[in-house]
């Protein structure tokens, strides 16, 4: 059952217009496992306007509060899915140059964006650092990142930091059922998903859950041609979970795109270079493609994930258009 948005306020603080806001998701993986401690820490921040939100409708209401209160610094306590939900609502309300600066407190099942930005430590430690900063303000690092804008006719725009296809989407779909029920979060969760996907591929299982993804793109000659990939990803982040960097394009463009063919040669020997971002020797004719771009169009009839959230694309609605938006300014401490 959905929990209605709640705004935590302090009567003494309400006399002063709130400039710092905090949106938290109590259903995030880390938060849910440490609810009492997290609630206790949030209670030590009465000067911050706090809004609870757990789903899209509540994210919309929370962002409306943030915009109307003219919040200049927004703290998001949750995982990648929570950040993605908040960002999608902000894009619908304001152009990026009018957004508040954002700080992510990693409190979800996966916290890829926070780790890429350099938010070191657990959620409790970061909230403590925020409290210390409010008491004794000091300099904070600022990091800019582009954002993926994902469009397709007939669907609401989706915004996020990483889009995955093929085995990436299959693994995430599996994680939302069996593994997530075990309460795993963070790197342990990620390792299990990666191993599960690779083992399934190695065994060559024919079930649909292991199926590669068929993607059509317009090639250099202007012809729409289809290829089959084990997995593909488009990312606005420099590193993914576990610090992996599976792209090696050199073009001066904001988004990283990598496509690994279904029958790519010597795949098991290529795994390590893929993980550490040293795939420059991997060849397109062998099934390995990686480049940087500002936009890309894909025709597919399949599932895809954005920051851990599952969506479906239909080629009947035209291409899935992925474009760089932003950049967004993050505060890191």
Backbone torsions as a table, in degrees:
resi	resn	phi	psi	omega
1	UNK	NA	136.9	-178.1
2	UNK	-71.6	141.5	179.0
3	UNK	-97.7	125.5	-177.0
4	UNK	-65.0	148.9	179.3
5	UNK	-58.6	139.4	178.6
6	UNK	-125.9	136.5	176.8
7	UNK	-107.6	117.0	178.9
8	UNK	-87.7	124.8	-176.7
9	UNK	-135.2	160.8	177.3
10	UNK	-122.1	121.3	-175.3
11	UNK	-52.6	-38.2	-179.0
12	UNK	-67.5	-38.0	-178.5
13	UNK	-74.3	-29.9	-177.3
14	UNK	-63.2	-16.9	177.2
15	UNK	-69.4	-18.4	-179.6
16	UNK	-111.5	131.6	178.9
17	UNK	-56.1	129.6	-178.1
18	UNK	-71.8	131.6	177.2
19	UNK	-115.5	-13.2	177.5
20	UNK	-117.0	129.2	180.0
21	UNK	-124.1	158.3	-179.4
22	UNK	-141.8	124.8	174.0
23	UNK	-109.0	125.8	-179.5
24	UNK	-127.9	146.5	-179.8
25	UNK	-114.3	103.5	-177.7
26	UNK	-69.6	-8.1	178.5
27	UNK	-95.3	-0.1	175.4
28	UNK	-62.0	148.6	-172.7
29	UNK	-54.1	-50.4	-179.0
30	UNK	-69.3	-44.6	-178.6
31	UNK	-59.1	-44.0	-176.1
32	UNK	-63.4	-33.4	-179.2
33	UNK	-79.2	-17.0	-176.8
34	UNK	-132.7	42.8	-172.2
35	UNK	-57.7	-48.0	-175.1
36	UNK	-61.8	-46.1	-179.6
37	UNK	-66.2	-39.7	-179.6
38	UNK	-66.8	-43.0	178.2
39	UNK	-63.0	-37.7	178.4
40	UNK	-63.9	-42.3	179.3
41	UNK	-66.8	-40.7	178.4
42	UNK	-62.4	-32.8	179.3
43	UNK	-67.0	-18.5	178.3
44	UNK	-84.6	4.2	-178.6
45	UNK	-120.9	57.4	-174.8
46	UNK	-67.6	-21.2	-179.0
47	UNK	-76.3	-7.3	179.9
48	UNK	-101.6	130.6	176.1
49	UNK	-72.7	119.7	-173.2
50	UNK	-112.4	132.9	-176.4
51	UNK	-129.2	126.2	177.8
52	UNK	-91.2	133.9	179.2
53	UNK	-151.4	138.0	-175.7
54	UNK	-127.0	-10.9	-180.0
55	UNK	-147.2	-179.5	-172.1
56	UNK	-59.8	-42.9	179.9
57	UNK	-61.9	-42.4	-179.4
58	UNK	-72.1	-32.5	174.4
59	UNK	-62.1	-41.9	178.9
60	UNK	-60.6	-45.0	179.4
61	UNK	-65.1	-40.6	-179.6
62	UNK	-63.8	-44.3	-179.6
63	UNK	-66.3	-35.5	175.5
64	UNK	-59.1	-42.8	176.8
65	UNK	-61.0	-44.4	-179.0
66	UNK	-60.5	-45.6	-178.4
67	UNK	-66.7	-46.1	-177.9
68	UNK	-66.6	-30.6	179.5
69	UNK	-84.1	-1.2	-179.8
70	UNK	54.9	47.0	178.3
71	UNK	-64.7	132.8	179.5
72	UNK	-99.4	-22.6	179.1
73	UNK	-134.1	117.3	-177.9
74	UNK	-112.1	123.8	177.7
75	UNK	-101.6	126.2	-179.6
76	UNK	-111.6	114.4	-179.4
77	UNK	-102.3	104.3	-177.3
78	UNK	168.4	-171.4	-179.3
79	UNK	-97.3	-164.3	-177.7
80	UNK	-61.4	-38.4	-179.7
81	UNK	-65.2	-38.8	178.2
82	UNK	-65.2	-45.9	178.3
83	UNK	-60.9	-42.0	-179.4
84	UNK	-62.1	-41.6	178.5
85	UNK	-64.3	-41.7	179.5
86	UNK	-67.1	-44.5	-179.0
87	UNK	-63.5	-41.3	179.9
88	UNK	-60.2	-38.9	178.5
89	UNK	-70.7	-39.3	178.3
90	UNK	-62.4	-40.6	178.9
91	UNK	-61.6	-31.8	179.8
92	UNK	-76.0	-18.4	-175.9
93	UNK	-101.1	-37.3	-170.1
94	UNK	-141.9	149.0	167.8
95	UNK	-68.8	149.7	-174.4
96	UNK	-55.5	-30.2	-178.5
97	UNK	-72.8	-4.7	177.0
98	UNK	-112.0	7.7	178.8
99	UNK	-72.1	155.9	165.2
100	UNK	-69.5	157.0	170.1
101	UNK	-70.7	144.5	-172.1
102	UNK	-115.7	135.3	169.8
103	UNK	-118.3	131.3	179.7
104	UNK	-101.2	128.0	171.3
105	UNK	-104.8	108.7	-172.4
106	UNK	-69.4	105.4	-177.2
107	UNK	-136.4	29.6	-179.2
108	UNK	-113.8	-172.3	175.8
109	UNK	-69.2	-45.0	172.1
110	UNK	-122.9	145.1	-174.3
111	UNK	-137.2	51.1	-173.1
112	UNK	-63.3	-45.5	-176.8
113	UNK	-65.6	-43.4	179.3
114	UNK	-59.6	-43.5	179.8
115	UNK	-65.7	-39.6	179.0
116	UNK	-64.1	-34.8	-179.9
117	UNK	-75.7	-15.7	-179.3
118	UNK	96.8	24.3	176.3
119	UNK	-79.7	89.5	-175.6
120	UNK	-84.5	140.7	178.3
121	UNK	105.2	168.4	178.5
122	UNK	-83.0	167.4	-175.3
123	UNK	-55.4	-40.5	-178.9
124	UNK	-62.5	-41.2	-179.8
125	UNK	-66.2	-39.5	-178.6
126	UNK	-70.0	-39.5	175.9
127	UNK	-62.6	-37.3	176.5
128	UNK	-64.6	-39.3	178.7
129	UNK	-66.6	-35.8	177.0
130	UNK	-64.4	-42.8	178.7
131	UNK	-62.0	-42.3	177.6
132	UNK	-62.9	-38.4	179.6
133	UNK	-64.9	-38.3	178.9
134	UNK	-66.2	-33.6	179.2
135	UNK	-78.0	-37.7	-179.9
136	UNK	-135.5	81.9	-175.7
137	UNK	-57.1	140.8	177.4
138	UNK	-146.4	-176.3	-179.1
139	UNK	-70.8	145.5	174.5
140	UNK	-127.1	144.0	178.2
141	UNK	-71.0	140.6	176.1
142	UNK	-115.6	133.4	-178.4
143	UNK	-129.0	133.8	176.8
144	UNK	-105.0	137.8	176.8
145	UNK	-137.9	139.8	170.7
146	UNK	-71.3	168.9	179.1
147	UNK	-131.1	143.9	174.2
148	UNK	-77.5	129.1	168.7
149	UNK	-106.8	119.1	-173.3
150	UNK	-113.6	118.9	-174.1
151	UNK	-125.6	143.4	168.8
152	UNK	-154.7	140.2	-178.9
153	UNK	-53.4	132.6	177.4
154	UNK	88.5	-3.7	179.3
155	UNK	-124.9	154.3	176.6
156	UNK	-71.3	141.6	178.6
157	UNK	-58.6	140.8	176.4
158	UNK	-115.8	137.9	178.3
159	UNK	-122.6	142.6	179.9
160	UNK	-174.4	-172.3	-174.9
161	UNK	-108.3	-22.1	-179.0
162	UNK	-151.0	130.4	176.6
163	UNK	-113.6	133.3	-179.2
164	UNK	-128.4	146.1	-179.9
165	UNK	-128.8	164.4	174.7
166	UNK	69.7	-131.0	-176.5
167	UNK	-60.3	-28.3	178.4
168	UNK	-64.2	-48.2	179.1
169	UNK	-67.3	-37.8	179.2
170	UNK	-62.1	-43.7	-179.4
171	UNK	-63.7	-41.2	179.9
172	UNK	-66.5	-40.2	178.7
173	UNK	-61.4	-43.2	177.8
174	UNK	-61.9	-40.2	-176.4
175	UNK	-64.9	-27.0	-178.3
176	UNK	-73.6	-8.9	178.8
177	UNK	-112.7	-87.7	-170.8
178	UNK	-63.2	-53.6	-171.0
179	UNK	-71.7	-40.9	-177.8
180	UNK	-62.1	-30.4	179.4
181	UNK	-66.5	-19.4	178.6
182	UNK	-80.4	-8.8	177.4
183	UNK	83.5	16.5	179.5
184	UNK	-74.1	145.1	175.8
185	UNK	-142.1	170.0	172.2
186	UNK	64.5	-145.6	-173.1
187	UNK	-66.0	-34.7	178.5
188	UNK	-60.9	-45.8	177.7
189	UNK	-57.2	-46.3	-177.6
190	UNK	-64.7	-44.0	-180.0
191	UNK	-59.7	-43.5	-179.1
192	UNK	-62.6	-42.9	-179.3
193	UNK	-64.8	-45.1	-179.4
194	UNK	-62.7	-45.9	179.9
195	UNK	-63.2	-41.9	179.8
196	UNK	-60.1	-44.4	-179.2
197	UNK	-65.9	-44.7	-178.1
198	UNK	-67.2	-40.3	179.1
199	UNK	-64.2	-42.5	178.1
200	UNK	-61.4	-40.1	178.1
201	UNK	-67.2	-41.5	-179.8
202	UNK	-62.1	-38.4	180.0
203	UNK	-75.6	-12.4	177.5
204	UNK	64.7	35.1	-177.2
205	UNK	-64.8	138.2	-176.1
206	UNK	-85.0	-6.9	-175.8
207	UNK	-61.5	155.1	-178.6
208	UNK	-60.1	-29.0	-177.3
209	UNK	-64.4	-19.3	179.4
210	UNK	-103.2	3.5	-171.2
211	UNK	-62.8	141.3	171.0
212	UNK	-70.6	-177.7	-177.1
213	UNK	-117.8	137.1	176.6
214	UNK	-96.9	122.8	-176.1
215	UNK	-130.0	132.8	175.0
216	UNK	-108.4	139.1	176.9
217	UNK	-138.7	158.4	174.3
218	UNK	-80.7	121.6	-176.9
219	UNK	-84.8	-173.1	-175.6
220	UNK	-62.2	-23.9	-179.3
221	UNK	-90.4	-0.1	-179.3
222	UNK	86.0	9.9	-179.1
223	UNK	-99.1	139.0	177.3
224	UNK	-80.1	113.8	-177.9
225	UNK	-126.2	144.7	-176.6
226	UNK	-103.3	141.1	173.8
227	UNK	-134.1	160.4	-179.1
228	UNK	-112.2	128.8	-175.3
229	UNK	-122.2	143.7	169.4
230	UNK	-62.9	-47.9	175.3
231	UNK	-158.7	162.3	176.6
232	UNK	-148.4	151.6	177.4
233	UNK	-147.9	148.6	171.6
234	UNK	-127.4	125.8	-170.4
235	UNK	-135.6	143.6	171.7
236	UNK	-98.4	-1.2	-177.6
237	UNK	-95.6	153.5	177.2
238	UNK	-81.3	-31.4	178.7
239	UNK	-137.4	149.2	176.6
240	UNK	-102.9	-169.0	-179.6
241	UNK	-58.4	147.8	-176.7
242	UNK	67.0	11.4	177.8
243	UNK	77.7	11.9	-177.9
244	UNK	-75.4	151.5	-179.3
245	UNK	-135.7	79.0	-171.8
246	UNK	-84.1	48.0	174.9
247	UNK	-151.7	154.0	-173.3
248	UNK	-146.8	22.2	177.6
249	UNK	-66.1	152.0	-178.2
250	UNK	-112.6	-4.2	-177.3
251	UNK	-65.1	142.7	178.6
252	UNK	-79.4	72.7	-178.3
253	UNK	-138.5	157.0	-168.4
254	UNK	-79.4	-21.5	-174.7
255	UNK	-109.1	140.7	177.3
256	UNK	-100.4	129.5	178.9
257	UNK	-125.1	132.4	177.8
258	UNK	-135.8	133.6	179.2
259	UNK	-128.6	126.0	179.9
260	UNK	-115.2	116.7	-174.5
261	UNK	-66.5	156.3	-178.4
262	UNK	-61.1	-39.9	-177.8
263	UNK	-113.4	41.9	178.9
264	UNK	-62.0	140.2	-174.9
265	UNK	-76.4	141.6	175.4
266	UNK	51.7	45.3	-175.3
267	UNK	-60.1	-43.4	-176.2
268	UNK	-65.0	-30.3	175.3
269	UNK	-75.7	-21.2	-177.3
270	UNK	-88.9	-10.2	-174.8
271	UNK	-59.1	-48.0	-177.5
272	UNK	-62.6	-48.9	175.8
273	UNK	-57.3	-35.0	177.9
274	UNK	-63.8	-42.5	-176.9
275	UNK	-66.2	-41.8	-173.1
276	UNK	-94.7	5.3	176.8
277	UNK	75.3	26.6	178.6
278	UNK	-113.0	46.5	-177.0
279	UNK	-93.4	17.6	-175.5
280	UNK	-60.8	-27.8	-179.7
281	UNK	-82.8	-11.0	180.0
282	UNK	-74.4	137.5	-171.2
283	UNK	-105.5	146.3	178.4
284	UNK	-61.4	-38.9	-179.1
285	UNK	-68.1	-16.9	176.6
286	UNK	-92.2	-1.7	176.5
287	UNK	106.5	12.9	-177.1
288	UNK	-120.0	118.9	-179.4
289	UNK	-131.8	130.3	176.9
290	UNK	-148.2	132.9	179.9
291	UNK	-158.0	165.7	175.5
292	UNK	-103.6	146.2	-176.6
293	UNK	-154.4	162.7	174.2
294	UNK	-97.5	-18.1	179.1
295	UNK	-161.0	156.2	-178.8
296	UNK	-154.8	146.4	177.5
297	UNK	-122.8	132.7	-177.9
298	UNK	-129.3	134.0	173.0
299	UNK	-103.7	122.9	179.4
300	UNK	-157.7	159.1	173.1
301	UNK	-124.6	84.8	-172.6
302	UNK	-169.6	172.5	175.7
303	UNK	-80.5	152.1	170.3
304	UNK	-145.0	159.3	178.8
305	UNK	-118.0	146.8	172.0
306	UNK	-128.5	112.7	179.7
307	UNK	51.5	41.3	176.2
308	UNK	87.5	-5.8	179.2
309	UNK	-99.7	138.1	-172.1
310	UNK	-94.9	134.8	178.3
311	UNK	-135.0	172.3	179.0
312	UNK	-133.1	135.2	177.8
313	UNK	-111.1	139.9	176.7
314	UNK	-123.5	126.3	-179.2
315	UNK	-66.8	-17.0	176.1
316	UNK	-62.8	-23.3	178.9
317	UNK	-94.9	13.5	-179.9
318	UNK	88.2	-169.1	-175.6
319	UNK	-75.0	154.4	168.3
320	UNK	-84.4	114.2	-176.0
321	UNK	-98.2	122.8	-179.2
322	UNK	-117.8	118.3	-173.9
323	UNK	-131.2	147.3	175.3
324	UNK	-74.2	130.8	175.3
325	UNK	-125.1	173.8	-178.2
326	UNK	90.6	-145.2	7.4
327	UNK	-78.6	165.0	179.5
328	UNK	-105.5	140.5	179.9
329	UNK	-96.9	121.7	178.1
330	UNK	-110.4	143.6	171.2
331	UNK	-99.1	130.8	-178.4
332	UNK	-121.8	131.6	178.0
333	UNK	-146.9	NA	NA
